[in-house]
Amino acid sequence: MPATQDRQYYVYILTNSTRTLYVGVTNDLERRIYEHKNKLVPGFTSKYNISWLAYYEHTSDVESALAREKQIKSWRRSKKVALIESLNPRWRDLSLEWQSHSVQGY
């Protein structure tokens, strides 16, 4: 069984031009954002064009990541907005900072 201490898990919040929010968890943030941006994930994010990465945090423990996702999903919108604005007050798409070639293989 592979060692899990080297893995990273990400809890993230996506948004769109109307600031609709989506909270998710993944072990590969760049791949997952690529999937959302290219509508490879059927459902809520594709339907409402939710593809801007507004916030993310990481942990090496999958259980902590899942618990944090559940916690954030349970929050009122105002608390989610405060979390985003604590690190990203302009609501920039944080994924735009990544090198565009780093996700082309997906």
ZIZI-V436070 format. One record per helix or strand of 2 or more residues. SS is the DSSP state (h for helix, s for strand). FROM is the first residue (numbers start at 1). TO is the last residue. Records with the same first field share a line. If there is no record, write none. Layout:
# ZIZI-V436070
SS=FROM-TO / FROM-TO
This chain:
# ZIZI-V436070
s=9-15 / 22-26 / 52-59
h=29-37 / 44-47 / 62-74 / 77-87 / 94-97 / 100-103
